[in-house]
Structure formats: C-alpha cells, structure tokens
Amino acid sequence: MTGGTERAKRINRELASLAEERGYAFGLGSQRPMLKDEAATESYAVRDVRANVLLLGNVGLVQASSSRASA
C-alpha cells in the first residue's frame, strides 16, 4: 500500500479490492505520513470499499510512541 496522494488512494483501493477477492491480507505501507499530515489519512482509506479485507498496519514503534506522547 502507498499513501499521501490522490493517485495513491486509487491504487490502494484497487489493491484492497484484489486482496479481498482473492482472500489475501492487505499490508499498509508506512503510515508515518499520516502522523505528519492528517490530510494524508484519506489516501490510506479502503474500508469503505472493502469492508472484509484483512488489513495489516505498519506504524513504527518510535512514531507510535512519539505520537502518543504528543496526544
């Protein structure tokens, strides 16, 4: 999965669709851009088009720790 741009959003939706149709898990790429720019979140969203695909997240421990500390 990619993210951060409108093109990435289209790619992610297509990949999620293929993964769900074939019964594969779908791994998110680095979600660091979402921590830096909330607007990037939209480009990662696939649940609205593929509710049953298994999504695996990729948030580094350092980023998760620092985002919690600033919350």
LUMRORO-233442 format. One line per 8 residues: their letters; for each residue x, y, z of N, C-alpha, C, O. Coordinates in steps of 0.05 Angstrom, whole numbers. Each point is the difference from the previous one (the first is absolute). Layout:
% residues N
A = X/Y/Z/X/Y/Z/X/Y/Z/X/Y/Z ~ ...;
//
This chain:
% residues 71
MTGGTERA = 17/-23/0/-17/23/0/18/25/0/21/0/12 ~ -31/20/-25/14/25/-1/-18/21/13/-21/-7/10 ~ 29/32/-10/-18/20/11/11/28/-3/23/4/-8 ~ -40/15/13/7/28/0/-8/16/-24/2/24/0 ~ -12/-38/-21/-9/15/-24/-26/-12/-10/-9/-21/8 ~ -4/36/-26/-25/-9/-12/5/-26/-17/-17/-18/0 ~ 39/17/-14/7/-23/-16/3/-24/19/-9/-22/-7 ~ 22/26/29/5/-22/19/-27/-10/11/-3/-24/4;
KRINRELA = -16/42/0/-27/-8/9/-13/-20/-19/-11/-20/8 ~ 13/27/-34/-12/-18/-21/14/-27/-1/-13/-21/-2 ~ 40/22/5/15/-25/0/-7/-17/24/-5/-24/-3 ~ 3/36/26/-7/-15/24/-27/-13/-1/-4/-23/8 ~ -15/37/-19/-27/-11/-3/0/-24/-19/-14/-20/5 ~ 29/21/-27/1/-22/-19/14/-24/13/-9/-23/-2 ~ 31/28/16/15/-21/13/-17/-13/22/0/-25/3 ~ -15/40/12/-17/-10/21/-22/-18/-12/-7/-21/11;
SLAEERGY = -3/30/-34/-21/-15/-13/10/-27/-9/-12/-21/4 ~ 36/21/-16/12/-26/-9/6/-18/23/-4/-24/-1 ~ 14/36/23/7/-16/24/-25/-13/11/0/-24/7 ~ -22/39/-5/-24/-12/11/-12/-21/-18/-8/-21/10 ~ 8/26/-36/-11/-20/-19/15/-27/2/-11/-21/-3 ~ 38/23/8/16/-24/0/6/-11/28/13/-21/3 ~ -24/34/17/4/-10/27/27/6/12/9/-14/19 ~ 5/34/-29/26/8/10/-2/21/22/-20/16/0;
AFGLGSQR = 39/-14/17/3/22/18/11/24/-16/13/-5/-20 ~ -18/29/30/10/24/-14/16/16/20/-10/10/19 ~ 36/-8/-25/18/14/18/3/29/-7/6/8/-22 ~ -10/9/42/3/28/-3/30/7/-1/16/-12/15 ~ -8/30/-32/27/10/1/4/17/24/-18/2/17 ~ 40/11/-15/6/18/23/-22/20/3/-8/14/-20 ~ -3/-12/43/-21/20/6/11/25/12/-15/17/10 ~ 41/-14/-11/13/24/11/-11/26/-12/-4/20/14;
PMLKDEAA = -2/-19/-41/-11/25/-11/-26/9/14/-5/24/2 ~ -11/-43/8/-25/7/14/6/14/26/-15/17/9 ~ 37/-24/4/8/13/25/9/28/-4/-2/17/17 ~ 14/-12/-41/10/27/-6/-21/18/-13/0/24/4 ~ -18/-36/-19/-20/16/-15/-27/-15/1/-4/-20/-14 ~ -15/30/30/-25/-14/3/-16/-3/-26/-15/-18/-3 ~ 20/36/-16/-14/-1/-26/8/-25/-15/-15/-9/-17 ~ 39/-3/22/9/-24/-14/-17/-24/8/0/-20/-14;
TESYAVRD = -14/21/36/-16/-23/10/-19/-10/-21/-3/-24/-4 ~ -10/42/-11/-19/-7/-20/12/-19/-21/-15/-17/-10 ~ 40/21/3/12/-16/-21/4/-29/8/5/-18/-17 ~ -6/12/43/3/-27/10/-27/-15/4/0/-24/5 ~ -22/39/-6/-26/-11/6/-9/-20/-21/-3/7/-23 ~ -3/-31/31/-11/-21/-18/-24/-14/12/-14/-15/-14 ~ 10/18/40/-21/-14/14/-28/5/-12/-17/-17/0 ~ 13/41/-10/-27/7/-11/-6/-15/-26/-23/-3/-7;
VRANVLLL = 43/-6/-7/-5/-15/-25/5/-30/4/-10/-16/-16 ~ 26/8/35/6/-28/5/0/-6/30/20/0/13 ~ -44/-5/-3/-4/-2/29/12/-26/12/5/-1/24 ~ -1/-20/-40/9/-25/11/29/-7/-4/9/-21/9 ~ 6/38/-23/28/-6/-4/15/2/26/-5/18/16 ~ 23/-37/-11/17/1/24/22/20/-4/17/-3/-18 ~ -17/25/34/20/21/-3/21/-3/22/-6/-4/23 ~ 31/6/-32/23/-1/19/13/27/0/6/10/-22;
GNVGLVQA = -2/2/45/11/26/2/30/0/3/12/-19/9 ~ 1/41/-16/28/4/2/6/28/12/3/19/-15 ~ -3/-18/41/8/24/14/24/-6/17/-1/-18/17 ~ 23/31/-22/24/-5/16/-4/6/29/-15/18/7 ~ 29/-33/10/-3/4/29/8/28/8/-13/12/18 ~ 34/-1/-30/8/27/7/-21/20/-6/-6/17/16 ~ -7/-20/-40/-21/19/-8/-25/-4/18/-12/20/8 ~ 5/-44/-2/-23/-5/17/5/11/28/-18/12/12;
SSSRASA = 42/-15/-2/6/11/27/0/30/0/-11/12/19 ~ 23/1/-39/1/29/-1/-28/12/-5/-6/22/10 ~ -11/-36/-25/-27/12/-5/-17/-3/24/-17/18/5 ~ 21/-39/11/-15/-2/25/8/21/20/-16/10/15 ~ 42/-5/-15/11/19/20/-11/28/-6/-3/16/18 ~ -2/-10/-44/-9/27/-7/-30/2/1/-11/22/-3 ~ -4/-44/7/-29/0/1/-11/11/26/-24/2/3;
//
